[in-house]
């Protein structure tokens, strides 16, 4: 999600780019994307460029909001951990 959210709103990443960036196998990335897609956080669109299959992934508004809430929660936990006792 962090890699996808770092893209501009409306921008897409292709499957190969994400796989290589994250050092995942095709199957592992597919499994993660399926969970995110089922949650409504990403859209996965399969197309063809010429005769080659191409898979595009982008974050939904719901996904961006959920990721922002997750980051906020992590920051709150870190803030508590850094607070003097």
N, C-alpha and C positions, 0 to 999 in steps of 0.2 A: 504494500500500500504506500509506503514512504516513497518508493521510486515513482509510482504512478501519480501520487499527489504532488510531487515536485514538478511535474509537467504543468504547463499552462492549462487553464480551464478549456476544455474542448480538444486538447491535444491528445494524440494516441501514441502508444508504444507498440511495436510489433513483438510477437512472441519470442523470436530469436534474440532480440535485444535484451528483453527481460531475463531470459534463460541465461544468457552469457553474463549479464551484469550481476545476477544473483548466484551464479555458479550452481545452478540446479539442473537436474535431468529433465527431459521433456515430460516424463510421467509425473514427477514431483511438482513441477510448476503447474501442470494441468490440474492436478488434484487441488492445489491451493486456489487456483483461479476458479475452479468449480464451486468451492465453498464461498468465495467472495461474490461470485455471480449469483448463487442461490440466495445470499443475504441481500442482494440488490445493491452491492457496493461497487461492482464493476460491470461493464458490458464487454462481452467477448464476441467479436464479429469475424467470421471466417469468409475470406474472399479468395479470388484468384488474380494473380498478376501474370498475364499471359497464361501459361499452363502450370505455373507454380502456385501452390496454395500459400496463402498469407493470412495470418491471424493477427487482428488488431485488438488491443485492450485499452479501455479508458475508464476513468473513475466517474461515477454518478454523483450528483449533488448529495444524495444520501450517504454515499461512501466518503465524500470529503467531510461532511458534517460528523460522521462517526469517527473518522480518523482524528479530526480536530478535538473531539471530546476525549478520545483515548490519550492524545498528547497532553491535554489539560489535566487528566487524571494522573498521568505519570509525573507531570511537573508538580502537582500537589503532593504526591508521595515524596518526591525528592526534596521539596521545600520542608516537609515535616522531618525528614531524615537529617537535614542540615541545621534545623533549629536547635539552639542551645537547650540543654536539658534543664 
